[in-house]
Amino acid sequence: MRVRKKTLSSTMAALLAGAMLLAGCSGGTGDKTAGGNTEPGKETDTPKTESKYVVGENPLEFSLYGHYDWYTMPQWGADEASKYIKEDMKVNVTPVHSGGNAAQKFNTMIASNTLPDVIWMERGPDVEKLRQAGMLVPFDDYLDKYPNLKEWLGEAGINMLRSEDGKLYQFPNWYTNQPNGNAGYVVNKKIYTELGSPKLETTDDLYKYLVMVKEKYPNVVPFEPYLAKDGQGLDVLYTAFAENALSRWISIRGVPDGDKLSSIFTDSVFRESMQYSSKLFREKLISQDAMTQTADQVKEKLNTGRVAVYAASSPTEYAMNGHALLTEKDPDAGYFMIWPIHKEGLDKNKIFPGTYTQLGWNVSVITKAAKDPEAVFAFLDWYTGPEGQRIQMWGPEGENGYWNGLEADGLTPKFTDKYTSDAEGLAKLQAITTNIMWNGNTVYIDQAKAKYESTLPEEERNWSTRWQYEITWKTQGNATEFINLDPMPDSEEGIIRQRIEDIFLESRAKALYAKDDAEVTAILDKAEADAQAAGYAKLLEFKTQKWQGNLKKMEGN
């Protein structure tokens, strides 16, 4: 599930925080300053010990801060998976919450000069800022000692994650070597059937269908773009207007043109998609609170069946839970996914509503606030390995659980009858654990699911897995070449980038509210002029160089 994500999408501003680590039998913590015992800018080595930390043998407690406005870590130990890890594996994770304002929380923690033990964050300049200040623990000497990351990500992926000093500080989440992702379109089954199951393939089809929904179901939102302020459904719609277009281009604010990146504001595909989105909005076919609503409000609408079409970077998370709730009351209700919408005349097999990268979504870093960073890394490595992934995804092993024992390969779980007989319970578990999967191993999870699900009749397949297998995994584009393009925030290009971000977000919101296509064009024309005046050309040149550097790395140069 990235649950993108979202896509999962633009690089977030970064972090630091405070908390404590209690490892082994050692008790208590001292005051922990942001730089630990390392002076800013000094080279650091991986703290080494001769012995190997074994998860489950000694108690381990560490703090984790998720640096996102939207992220609230579920209570550790409240679900069956984390309860097992807490009680049987003796690992307790204490949350540090953003309170809905990650930037403010970040600044507060910096001002207090404290760090959490682990920060869950976007890759990019903020990680490098922490590294350059000597605040992070490198992982290099742990890789052979705790081999899951090295085995499942591989040397090439690890090298892509290395910092300029050649060391590895980032533990990736949902990394992969095969297509994955959930972005796309979810449709309300009951409404669709009652309207005669019309053709729903092109942007024209979608518009006509939404009009029908509005006329017959006044209390239903025809098109729900999740949190439009973050892109989400609008980014998904963008990809409907050109073959091989990637939503990632919107998040990097640049569109490939030969071997250079060009302006997103003048991109004809972006303009056409914004005109289409604006038309849906002014005709009240899109949620009128799309720019201000919360994730909980979206979830409530889906759970009660008051959405006809839902598009997001990871719609399966909410739709899976909504489907279980609706079908429990009415077997003819629920949700299903459709092949990505495309503009008439385009090849539907060249439309990619979401993206994936080899390095996955985001990363975890271990700070020097951690009393025993090796123990924390050992846990993260266990967490990303087969045992940790099985527990997170399907709960603890047992005859009364969703799996019991392993197949002959020693990796694939033997799923029990409960996997299919209690699909609702599994969906509820995964709706929680998706938010504690900080080190997701995409290949292991997908292969384990696919092996078993392929043996089941269609009606018994897990809702999310079924649509991943049938649609979403086939329709995500590879965006690995476009990672890590952002400059350091305090550099000249970094300052320009923030100006461009402000211009982009403001202009897209205005374009959504435009009275007609001409006004959308005028708004984007002004945004382009303002961006160029703010130094956009220099930023695009910087990002082009980083992009071309990625291509060379991927080619082995």
KOLVEXLO-17395 format. One record per residue (C-alpha): z, y, x; residue number from 1. Coordinates in steps of 0.2 Angstrom, whole numbers, always signed. Each point is the difference from the previous one (the first is absolute). Layout:
<sites>
@w: Z; v: Y; u: X; resi: NUM
...
</sites>
This chain:
<sites>
@w: +0; v: +0; u: +0; resi: 1
@w: -3; v: +19; u: +13; resi: 2
@w: +2; v: +7; u: -16; resi: 3
@w: -10; v: +12; u: +10; resi: 4
@w: +5; v: -6; u: -5; resi: 5
@w: -3; v: +10; u: +0; resi: 6
@w: -10; v: +2; u: +9; resi: 7
@w: +6; v: +3; u: +2; resi: 8
@w: -7; v: +17; u: +8; resi: 9
@w: +4; v: +16; u: +10; resi: 10
@w: +11; v: +0; u: +15; resi: 11
@w: +18; v: +6; u: -5; resi: 12
@w: +10; v: +12; u: +9; resi: 13
@w: +13; v: -9; u: +11; resi: 14
@w: +17; v: -4; u: +2; resi: 15
@w: +17; v: -3; u: +8; resi: 16
@w: +17; v: -5; u: -9; resi: 17
@w: +17; v: -6; u: +3; resi: 18
@w: +10; v: -16; u: -3; resi: 19
@w: +7; v: -15; u: +9; resi: 20
@w: -4; v: -17; u: +7; resi: 21
@w: +13; v: -13; u: +1; resi: 22
@w: -6; v: -16; u: +9; resi: 23
@w: +8; v: -16; u: +5; resi: 24
@w: +19; v: +0; u: -1; resi: 25
@w: +1; v: +18; u: +8; resi: 26
@w: +8; v: +12; u: -13; resi: 27
@w: -1; v: +19; u: -2; resi: 28
@w: -13; v: +13; u: +6; resi: 29
@w: +1; v: +15; u: +10; resi: 30
@w: -7; v: +17; u: -3; resi: 31
@w: -19; v: -2; u: +2; resi: 32
@w: -10; v: +15; u: +4; resi: 33
@w: -19; v: +2; u: -2; resi: 34
@w: -5; v: -4; u: +18; resi: 35
@w: +13; v: -14; u: +3; resi: 36
@w: +4; v: +0; u: +18; resi: 37
@w: -18; v: +5; u: +5; resi: 38
@w: -5; v: +18; u: +5; resi: 39
@w: -15; v: +6; u: -10; resi: 40
@w: -16; v: -4; u: +9; resi: 41
@w: +7; v: -14; u: +11; resi: 42
@w: -9; v: -17; u: +1; resi: 43
@w: +10; v: -14; u: -8; resi: 44
@w: +0; v: -18; u: +2; resi: 45
@w: +4; v: -14; u: -12; resi: 46
@w: +19; v: -4; u: +0; resi: 47
@w: +1; v: -18; u: +7; resi: 48
@w: +12; v: -14; u: -2; resi: 49
@w: -1; v: -18; u: +7; resi: 50
@w: +6; v: -8; u: -16; resi: 51
@w: -11; v: -1; u: -16; resi: 52
@w: +6; v: +7; u: -16; resi: 53
@w: -2; v: -13; u: -14; resi: 54
@w: -1; v: +7; u: -18; resi: 55
@w: +14; v: -8; u: -11; resi: 56
@w: +12; v: -5; u: +14; resi: 57
@w: +9; v: +17; u: +2; resi: 58
@w: +2; v: +14; u: -13; resi: 59
@w: -12; v: +14; u: +2; resi: 60
@w: +0; v: +17; u: -9; resi: 61
@w: -12; v: +14; u: +2; resi: 62
@w: -5; v: +16; u: -9; resi: 63
@w: -18; v: +3; u: -6; resi: 64
@w: -8; v: +16; u: -6; resi: 65
@w: -16; v: +0; u: -9; resi: 66
@w: -8; v: +17; u: +3; resi: 67
@w: -9; v: +3; u: -17; resi: 68
@w: +4; v: +11; u: -15; resi: 69
@w: -4; v: -15; u: -12; resi: 70
@w: +10; v: -14; u: +9; resi: 71
@w: +17; v: -5; u: -5; resi: 72
@w: +5; v: -17; u: +8; resi: 73
@w: +6; v: -12; u: -13; resi: 74
@w: +19; v: -6; u: +2; resi: 75
@w: +0; v: -12; u: +14; resi: 76
@w: +7; v: -17; u: -7; resi: 77
@w: -3; v: +4; u: -18; resi: 78
@w: -16; v: -11; u: -1; resi: 79
@w: +0; v: -19; u: +5; resi: 80
@w: -10; v: +3; u: +16; resi: 81
@w: +10; v: +14; u: +8; resi: 82
@w: +16; v: -9; u: -7; resi: 83
@w: -4; v: -15; u: +10; resi: 84
@w: -4; v: +10; u: +16; resi: 85
@w: +16; v: +9; u: -2; resi: 86
@w: +11; v: -14; u: -4; resi: 87
@w: -8; v: -15; u: +9; resi: 88
@w: -9; v: +9; u: +14; resi: 89
@w: +15; v: +12; u: +3; resi: 90
@w: -12; v: +15; u: +0; resi: 91
@w: +5; v: +16; u: -9; resi: 92
@w: -12; v: +15; u: -2; resi: 93
@w: +8; v: +17; u: -5; resi: 94
@w: -12; v: +13; u: -7; resi: 95
@w: -2; v: +18; u: +5; resi: 96
@w: -9; v: +8; u: -15; resi: 97
@w: -12; v: +15; u: +0; resi: 98
@w: +7; v: +6; u: -17; resi: 99
@w: -18; v: +3; u: -6; resi: 100
@w: -3; v: +14; u: +14; resi: 101
@w: -3; v: -9; u: +16; resi: 102
@w: -5; v: +16; u: +10; resi: 103
@w: +17; v: +8; u: -5; resi: 104
@w: +9; v: -16; u: +4; resi: 105
@w: -9; v: -1; u: +17; resi: 106
@w: +5; v: +18; u: +5; resi: 107
@w: +18; v: -3; u: -5; resi: 108
@w: +1; v: -15; u: +11; resi: 109
@w: -8; v: +9; u: +14; resi: 110
@w: +12; v: +14; u: -2; resi: 111
@w: +15; v: -12; u: +0; resi: 112
@w: -7; v: -8; u: +16; resi: 113
@w: +1; v: -18; u: -7; resi: 114
@w: -12; v: -15; u: -2; resi: 115
@w: +0; v: -15; u: -10; resi: 116
@w: -2; v: -17; u: +8; resi: 117
@w: -18; v: -3; u: -7; resi: 118
@w: -12; v: +12; u: -7; resi: 119
@w: -14; v: -6; u: -12; resi: 120
@w: -14; v: +12; u: +2; resi: 121
@w: -18; v: +4; u: +2; resi: 122
@w: -9; v: -3; u: +16; resi: 123
@w: -6; v: +15; u: +10; resi: 124
@w: +6; v: +16; u: +8; resi: 125
@w: +18; v: -1; u: -7; resi: 126
@w: +2; v: -16; u: +8; resi: 127
@w: -6; v: +7; u: +17; resi: 128
@w: +11; v: +15; u: -3; resi: 129
@w: +15; v: -11; u: +0; resi: 130
@w: -6; v: -10; u: +15; resi: 131
@w: -3; v: +15; u: +10; resi: 132
@w: +17; v: +6; u: -3; resi: 133
@w: +7; v: -17; u: +6; resi: 134
@w: +7; v: -5; u: -17; resi: 135
@w: -8; v: -17; u: -2; resi: 136
@w: +2; v: -17; u: +7; resi: 137
@w: -15; v: -9; u: +7; resi: 138
@w: -3; v: -18; u: -5; resi: 139
@w: -10; v: -6; u: +15; resi: 140
@w: +13; v: -12; u: +7; resi: 141
@w: +4; v: -7; u: -17; resi: 142
@w: -17; v: -6; u: -4; resi: 143
@w: +0; v: -17; u: +9; resi: 144
@w: +19; v: -3; u: -4; resi: 145
@w: -3; v: +3; u: -19; resi: 146
@w: -19; v: -5; u: -2; resi: 147
@w: -4; v: +1; u: -19; resi: 148
@w: -8; v: +18; u: +2; resi: 149
@w: -10; v: -5; u: +15; resi: 150
@w: -6; v: -16; u: -8; resi: 151
@w: -5; v: +7; u: -17; resi: 152
@w: -6; v: +18; u: +5; resi: 153
@w: -8; v: -5; u: +17; resi: 154
@w: -2; v: +9; u: +16; resi: 155
@w: -15; v: +11; u: -6; resi: 156
@w: +11; v: +6; u: -15; resi: 157
@w: +15; v: +3; u: +12; resi: 158
@w: -11; v: +10; u: +12; resi: 159
@w: -6; v: +11; u: -15; resi: 160
@w: +18; v: +4; u: -3; resi: 161
@w: +5; v: +5; u: +17; resi: 162
@w: +5; v: +18; u: +4; resi: 163
@w: -8; v: +10; u: +14; resi: 164
@w: +13; v: -7; u: +13; resi: 165
@w: -7; v: -17; u: -3; resi: 166
@w: +16; v: -6; u: -9; resi: 167
@w: +2; v: -7; u: -18; resi: 168
@w: +13; v: +9; u: -11; resi: 169
@w: -7; v: -4; u: -18; resi: 170
@w: +2; v: -16; u: -10; resi: 171
@w: -14; v: +0; u: -13; resi: 172
@w: +1; v: -4; u: -19; resi: 173
@w: -14; v: -10; u: -9; resi: 174
@w: -10; v: -2; u: +16; resi: 175
@w: -15; v: -12; u: -2; resi: 176
@w: -16; v: -7; u: +7; resi: 177
@w: -8; v: -2; u: -17; resi: 178
@w: -4; v: +11; u: -15; resi: 179
@w: +15; v: +3; u: -11; resi: 180
@w: +7; v: +13; u: -12; resi: 181
@w: +2; v: +4; u: -18; resi: 182
@w: -9; v: +16; u: -4; resi: 183
@w: -11; v: +0; u: -16; resi: 184
@w: +0; v: +1; u: -19; resi: 185
@w: +12; v: -8; u: -12; resi: 186
@w: -4; v: -1; u: -19; resi: 187
@w: +11; v: -2; u: -15; resi: 188
@w: -6; v: -17; u: -7; resi: 189
@w: +5; v: +3; u: -18; resi: 190
@w: -8; v: +17; u: -2; resi: 191
@w: -16; v: -6; u: +9; resi: 192
@w: -1; v: -15; u: -12; resi: 193
@w: +3; v: +11; u: -15; resi: 194
@w: -14; v: +12; u: +5; resi: 195
@w: -12; v: -15; u: +1; resi: 196
@w: +1; v: -4; u: +19; resi: 197
@w: -14; v: +13; u: +4; resi: 198
@w: -9; v: +0; u: +17; resi: 199
@w: +11; v: +8; u: +13; resi: 200
@w: -10; v: +1; u: +16; resi: 201
@w: -7; v: +18; u: +3; resi: 202
@w: +8; v: +17; u: +0; resi: 203
@w: -10; v: +3; u: -16; resi: 204
@w: +8; v: -16; u: -8; resi: 205
@w: +17; v: +6; u: +6; resi: 206
@w: -2; v: +17; u: -8; resi: 207
@w: -6; v: -7; u: -17; resi: 208
@w: +14; v: -12; u: +0; resi: 209
@w: +13; v: +13; u: +3; resi: 210
@w: -7; v: +11; u: -14; resi: 211
@w: +1; v: -16; u: -12; resi: 212
@w: +18; v: -2; u: +5; resi: 213
@w: +5; v: +18; u: -3; resi: 214
@w: -8; v: +0; u: -17; resi: 215
@w: +9; v: -17; u: -6; resi: 216
@w: +16; v: +1; u: +10; resi: 217
@w: +7; v: +18; u: +0; resi: 218
@w: +17; v: -6; u: +8; resi: 219
@w: -9; v: -9; u: +14; resi: 220
@w: -5; v: +8; u: +17; resi: 221
@w: -18; v: -5; u: +2; resi: 222
@w: -1; v: +1; u: +19; resi: 223
@w: +16; v: +0; u: +11; resi: 224
@w: -3; v: +5; u: +18; resi: 225
@w: +18; v: -3; u: +5; resi: 226
@w: +6; v: +15; u: +10; resi: 227
@w: -15; v: +11; u: +1; resi: 228
@w: +9; v: +12; u: +11; resi: 229
@w: +0; v: -14; u: +14; resi: 230
@w: -19; v: -4; u: -3; resi: 231
@w: +2; v: -18; u: -6; resi: 232
@w: -11; v: -2; u: -16; resi: 233
@w: -11; v: +15; u: +5; resi: 234
@w: -3; v: -8; u: +17; resi: 235
@w: -5; v: -16; u: -8; resi: 236
@w: -12; v: +9; u: -12; resi: 237
@w: -8; v: +8; u: +16; resi: 238
@w: -6; v: -16; u: +6; resi: 239
@w: -10; v: -3; u: -16; resi: 240
@w: -13; v: +13; u: +5; resi: 241
@w: -7; v: -7; u: +16; resi: 242
@w: -3; v: -17; u: +8; resi: 243
@w: +12; v: -4; u: +14; resi: 244
@w: +10; v: +16; u: -3; resi: 245
@w: +18; v: -2; u: +6; resi: 246
@w: +15; v: +8; u: -8; resi: 247
@w: +7; v: +2; u: +18; resi: 248
@w: -12; v: +14; u: +3; resi: 249
@w: +9; v: +10; u: -13; resi: 250
@w: +17; v: -3; u: +9; resi: 251
@w: -7; v: +5; u: +17; resi: 252
@w: -9; v: +15; u: -8; resi: 253
@w: -16; v: -4; u: +9; resi: 254
@w: -16; v: -10; u: -5; resi: 255
@w: -11; v: -9; u: +13; resi: 256
@w: -16; v: +8; u: +4; resi: 257
@w: -9; v: -10; u: +14; resi: 258
@w: +13; v: +0; u: +14; resi: 259
@w: +9; v: +16; u: -6; resi: 260
@w: +13; v: +3; u: -14; resi: 261
@w: -6; v: +14; u: -13; resi: 262
@w: +9; v: +10; u: -13; resi: 263
@w: +7; v: -9; u: -15; resi: 264
@w: -2; v: +16; u: -10; resi: 265
@w: -19; v: +0; u: +2; resi: 266
@w: -2; v: -19; u: -3; resi: 267
@w: -12; v: -2; u: -14; resi: 268
@w: +9; v: -16; u: -5; resi: 269
@w: +17; v: +8; u: -1; resi: 270
@w: -7; v: +14; u: -10; resi: 271
@w: -8; v: -11; u: -13; resi: 272
@w: +16; v: -10; u: -1; resi: 273
@w: +11; v: +15; u: -3; resi: 274
@w: -12; v: +6; u: -13; resi: 275
@w: +1; v: -16; u: -9; resi: 276
@w: +19; v: +0; u: +1; resi: 277
@w: +1; v: +18; u: -6; resi: 278
@w: -10; v: -5; u: -15; resi: 279
@w: +11; v: -14; u: -4; resi: 280
@w: +15; v: +11; u: +2; resi: 281
@w: -6; v: +15; u: -11; resi: 282
@w: -5; v: -12; u: -14; resi: 283
@w: +18; v: -7; u: +1; resi: 284
@w: -6; v: -18; u: +5; resi: 285
@w: +12; v: +1; u: +15; resi: 286
@w: +19; v: +2; u: -1; resi: 287
@w: +3; v: +19; u: -2; resi: 288
@w: +15; v: -2; u: +11; resi: 289
@w: -9; v: -9; u: +13; resi: 290
@w: +4; v: +13; u: +14; resi: 291
@w: +19; v: +1; u: -4; resi: 292
@w: +5; v: -17; u: -7; resi: 293
@w: +12; v: -12; u: +9; resi: 294
@w: -3; v: -18; u: +5; resi: 295
@w: +13; v: -6; u: -13; resi: 296
@w: -10; v: +9; u: -14; resi: 297
@w: -16; v: -9; u: +5; resi: 298
@w: +10; v: -16; u: +0; resi: 299
@w: +7; v: +3; u: -17; resi: 300
@w: -17; v: +3; u: -8; resi: 301
@w: -7; v: -16; u: +8; resi: 302
@w: +15; v: -10; u: -6; resi: 303
@w: -2; v: +5; u: -18; resi: 304
@w: -19; v: -2; u: +0; resi: 305
@w: -4; v: +19; u: -2; resi: 306
@w: -14; v: +0; u: +13; resi: 307
@w: -17; v: -6; u: -3; resi: 308
@w: -7; v: +1; u: +18; resi: 309
@w: +11; v: +2; u: +16; resi: 310
@w: -7; v: +3; u: +17; resi: 311
@w: +10; v: +2; u: +16; resi: 312
@w: +0; v: -6; u: +18; resi: 313
@w: +12; v: -14; u: -4; resi: 314
@w: +0; v: -2; u: -19; resi: 315
@w: +5; v: -18; u: +0; resi: 316
@w: +18; v: +4; u: +3; resi: 317
@w: +4; v: +9; u: -16; resi: 318
@w: -14; v: -9; u: -10; resi: 319
@w: +7; v: -17; u: +4; resi: 320
@w: +17; v: +4; u: -6; resi: 321
@w: -7; v: +9; u: -16; resi: 322
@w: -11; v: -16; u: -3; resi: 323
@w: +15; v: -11; u: +0; resi: 324
@w: +9; v: +11; u: -12; resi: 325
@w: -14; v: +2; u: -12; resi: 326
@w: -6; v: -18; u: +0; resi: 327
@w: +18; v: -6; u: -4; resi: 328
@w: -1; v: +9; u: -16; resi: 329
@w: -18; v: -3; u: -4; resi: 330
@w: -11; v: -12; u: +9; resi: 331
@w: -15; v: +10; u: -4; resi: 332
@w: +6; v: +15; u: +9; resi: 333
@w: +2; v: +4; u: +18; resi: 334
@w: -12; v: +6; u: +14; resi: 335
@w: -15; v: -6; u: +10; resi: 336
@w: -10; v: +7; u: +14; resi: 337
@w: -19; v: +4; u: +0; resi: 338
@w: -13; v: +1; u: +14; resi: 339
@w: +1; v: +18; u: +7; resi: 340
@w: -9; v: +13; u: -10; resi: 341
@w: -16; v: +7; u: +8; resi: 342
@w: -13; v: +13; u: -4; resi: 343
@w: -15; v: -6; u: -9; resi: 344
@w: -14; v: -6; u: +13; resi: 345
@w: +12; v: -4; u: +14; resi: 346
@w: +4; v: -18; u: +6; resi: 347
@w: +16; v: -5; u: -7; resi: 348
@w: +3; v: -11; u: +15; resi: 349
@w: +1; v: +15; u: +11; resi: 350
@w: +13; v: +9; u: -9; resi: 351
@w: +18; v: -1; u: +8; resi: 352
@w: +14; v: +9; u: -10; resi: 353
@w: +12; v: -3; u: +14; resi: 354
@w: +1; v: -4; u: +19; resi: 355
@w: +10; v: -11; u: +12; resi: 356
@w: +2; v: +1; u: +18; resi: 357
@w: +4; v: -13; u: +13; resi: 358
@w: +17; v: +9; u: +3; resi: 359
@w: +4; v: +1; u: -18; resi: 360
@w: +9; v: +14; u: -9; resi: 361
@w: +15; v: +7; u: +10; resi: 362
@w: +12; v: -4; u: +13; resi: 363
@w: +19; v: -2; u: +4; resi: 364
@w: +7; v: +7; u: +16; resi: 365
@w: +17; v: -3; u: +8; resi: 366
@w: +10; v: +15; u: +6; resi: 367
@w: +12; v: +1; u: +14; resi: 368
@w: +14; v: +2; u: -13; resi: 369
@w: -1; v: -19; u: -2; resi: 370
@w: +15; v: -8; u: +9; resi: 371
@w: -10; v: -16; u: +3; resi: 372
@w: -19; v: +4; u: -2; resi: 373
@w: -4; v: -18; u: +6; resi: 374
@w: +9; v: -7; u: -15; resi: 375
@w: -9; v: +12; u: -12; resi: 376
@w: -17; v: -5; u: +8; resi: 377
@w: +5; v: -18; u: -1; resi: 378
@w: +3; v: +2; u: -19; resi: 379
@w: -16; v: +10; u: -3; resi: 380
@w: -10; v: -14; u: +9; resi: 381
@w: +9; v: -14; u: -10; resi: 382
@w: -4; v: +11; u: -16; resi: 383
@w: -18; v: +0; u: +4; resi: 384
@w: -1; v: -18; u: +4; resi: 385
@w: -3; v: -14; u: -12; resi: 386
@w: +18; v: -3; u: -4; resi: 387
@w: +4; v: +18; u: -4; resi: 388
@w: -16; v: +3; u: -9; resi: 389
@w: +3; v: -16; u: -11; resi: 390
@w: +17; v: +6; u: -5; resi: 391
@w: -6; v: +18; u: -4; resi: 392
@w: -15; v: -5; u: -10; resi: 393
@w: +7; v: -16; u: -10; resi: 394
@w: +19; v: +1; u: +2; resi: 395
@w: +11; v: -13; u: +9; resi: 396
@w: -5; v: -18; u: +2; resi: 397
@w: +7; v: -13; u: -13; resi: 398
@w: -3; v: -12; u: -13; resi: 399
@w: +4; v: +14; u: -13; resi: 400
@w: -11; v: +13; u: +9; resi: 401
@w: -18; v: +4; u: +1; resi: 402
@w: -3; v: -11; u: +15; resi: 403
@w: +9; v: -15; u: +8; resi: 404
@w: -5; v: -7; u: +17; resi: 405
@w: -16; v: +3; u: +10; resi: 406
@w: -17; v: -8; u: +1; resi: 407
@w: -6; v: -11; u: +14; resi: 408
@w: -6; v: +16; u: +10; resi: 409
@w: +19; v: +5; u: +1; resi: 410
@w: -5; v: +18; u: -7; resi: 411
@w: -6; v: -1; u: -18; resi: 412
@w: +14; v: -1; u: -12; resi: 413
@w: +0; v: -15; u: -13; resi: 414
@w: +1; v: +10; u: -16; resi: 415
@w: +10; v: -7; u: -15; resi: 416
@w: -5; v: -1; u: -18; resi: 417
@w: +11; v: +16; u: -2; resi: 418
@w: -14; v: +10; u: +9; resi: 419
@w: -11; v: -2; u: -16; resi: 420
@w: +13; v: -3; u: -13; resi: 421
@w: +10; v: +16; u: +4; resi: 422
@w: -14; v: +12; u: +5; resi: 423
@w: +9; v: +14; u: -8; resi: 424
@w: +16; v: -3; u: +10; resi: 425
@w: -11; v: -1; u: +16; resi: 426
@w: -9; v: +16; u: -4; resi: 427
@w: +17; v: +9; u: -3; resi: 428
@w: +6; v: -6; u: +17; resi: 429
@w: -16; v: +6; u: +9; resi: 430
@w: +1; v: +16; u: -9; resi: 431
@w: +17; v: +3; u: +9; resi: 432
@w: -4; v: -8; u: +17; resi: 433
@w: -16; v: +9; u: +2; resi: 434
@w: +11; v: +15; u: +4; resi: 435
@w: +9; v: -9; u: +14; resi: 436
@w: -15; v: -7; u: +9; resi: 437
@w: +0; v: +11; u: +15; resi: 438
@w: -9; v: -12; u: +11; resi: 439
@w: -12; v: -9; u: -11; resi: 440
@w: -11; v: -14; u: +7; resi: 441
@w: -16; v: +1; u: -10; resi: 442
@w: -9; v: -15; u: +7; resi: 443
@w: +15; v: -12; u: -2; resi: 444
@w: +4; v: +6; u: -18; resi: 445
@w: -18; v: +0; u: -6; resi: 446
@w: -4; v: -17; u: +7; resi: 447
@w: +15; v: -8; u: -7; resi: 448
@w: -3; v: +7; u: -17; resi: 449
@w: -19; v: -4; u: +0; resi: 450
@w: +3; v: -18; u: +5; resi: 451
@w: +11; v: -3; u: -15; resi: 452
@w: -7; v: +11; u: -13; resi: 453
@w: -17; v: -7; u: +3; resi: 454
@w: +6; v: -17; u: -7; resi: 455
@w: +7; v: +8; u: -16; resi: 456
@w: -10; v: +3; u: -16; resi: 457
@w: -4; v: +18; u: -3; resi: 458
@w: +14; v: +3; u: -13; resi: 459
@w: +13; v: -6; u: +11; resi: 460
@w: -4; v: +11; u: +15; resi: 461
@w: +12; v: +13; u: +6; resi: 462
@w: -7; v: +16; u: -8; resi: 463
@w: -1; v: +10; u: +16; resi: 464
@w: -6; v: -14; u: +10; resi: 465
@w: -14; v: -4; u: -12; resi: 466
@w: -7; v: +17; u: +0; resi: 467
@w: +2; v: +2; u: +19; resi: 468
@w: -10; v: -16; u: +2; resi: 469
@w: -13; v: +4; u: -13; resi: 470
@w: -3; v: +18; u: +3; resi: 471
@w: +11; v: +11; u: +11; resi: 472
@w: -1; v: -9; u: +17; resi: 473
@w: -19; v: +0; u: -2; resi: 474
@w: -1; v: +18; u: -4; resi: 475
@w: +10; v: +9; u: +14; resi: 476
@w: -9; v: +8; u: +15; resi: 477
@w: +5; v: -1; u: +18; resi: 478
@w: +7; v: +17; u: +6; resi: 479
@w: +8; v: -5; u: +16; resi: 480
@w: -11; v: +12; u: +10; resi: 481
@w: +7; v: +14; u: -9; resi: 482
@w: +19; v: -2; u: +4; resi: 483
@w: +10; v: +11; u: +11; resi: 484
@w: -11; v: +15; u: -1; resi: 485
@w: +13; v: +14; u: -3; resi: 486
@w: +5; v: +12; u: +14; resi: 487
@w: +18; v: +4; u: +5; resi: 488
@w: +8; v: +11; u: -13; resi: 489
@w: +4; v: +14; u: +12; resi: 490
@w: -17; v: +0; u: +9; resi: 491
@w: -13; v: +13; u: -4; resi: 492
@w: -10; v: -14; u: -10; resi: 493
@w: +16; v: -6; u: -8; resi: 494
@w: +4; v: +18; u: -7; resi: 495
@w: -18; v: +1; u: -6; resi: 496
@w: +2; v: -17; u: -8; resi: 497
@w: +14; v: +6; u: -10; resi: 498
@w: -10; v: +15; u: -6; resi: 499
@w: -14; v: -12; u: -5; resi: 500
@w: +12; v: -11; u: -10; resi: 501
@w: +6; v: +15; u: -10; resi: 502
@w: -17; v: +6; u: -3; resi: 503
@w: -6; v: -18; u: -6; resi: 504
@w: +15; v: -4; u: -11; resi: 505
@w: -1; v: +17; u: -8; resi: 506
@w: -19; v: +0; u: -3; resi: 507
@w: +0; v: -18; u: -7; resi: 508
@w: +13; v: +5; u: -13; resi: 509
@w: -9; v: +15; u: -5; resi: 510
@w: -17; v: -10; u: -1; resi: 511
@w: +9; v: -12; u: -11; resi: 512
@w: +4; v: +14; u: -12; resi: 513
@w: -17; v: +8; u: +1; resi: 514
@w: -9; v: +5; u: -16; resi: 515
@w: -17; v: -7; u: +5; resi: 516
@w: -10; v: -7; u: +14; resi: 517
@w: -5; v: +17; u: +6; resi: 518
@w: +18; v: +5; u: +3; resi: 519
@w: +4; v: -16; u: +9; resi: 520
@w: -14; v: +4; u: +12; resi: 521
@w: +6; v: +18; u: +2; resi: 522
@w: +18; v: -6; u: +4; resi: 523
@w: -6; v: -12; u: +13; resi: 524
@w: -12; v: +13; u: +8; resi: 525
@w: +15; v: +12; u: +2; resi: 526
@w: +10; v: -15; u: +7; resi: 527
@w: -13; v: -3; u: +13; resi: 528
@w: -1; v: +19; u: +5; resi: 529
@w: +19; v: +0; u: +1; resi: 530
@w: +1; v: -16; u: +10; resi: 531
@w: -13; v: +6; u: +13; resi: 532
@w: +9; v: +17; u: +2; resi: 533
@w: +16; v: -11; u: +3; resi: 534
@w: -9; v: -9; u: +14; resi: 535
@w: -6; v: -16; u: -9; resi: 536
@w: -14; v: -2; u: +12; resi: 537
@w: +12; v: -2; u: +15; resi: 538
@w: +10; v: -12; u: -10; resi: 539
@w: -15; v: -11; u: -4; resi: 540
@w: -6; v: +0; u: +18; resi: 541
@w: +17; v: -6; u: +5; resi: 542
@w: +0; v: -14; u: -13; resi: 543
@w: -18; v: -5; u: +5; resi: 544
@w: +6; v: -3; u: +18; resi: 545
@w: +14; v: -10; u: -6; resi: 546
@w: -11; v: -10; u: -12; resi: 547
@w: -13; v: -3; u: +14; resi: 548
@w: +15; v: -6; u: +11; resi: 549
@w: +5; v: -12; u: -13; resi: 550
@w: -18; v: -7; u: -1; resi: 551
@w: +1; v: -3; u: +19; resi: 552
@w: +17; v: -9; u: -1; resi: 553
@w: -7; v: -11; u: -14; resi: 554
@w: -15; v: -4; u: +11; resi: 555
@w: +12; v: -5; u: +14; resi: 556
@w: -3; v: +15; u: +11; resi: 557
</sites>
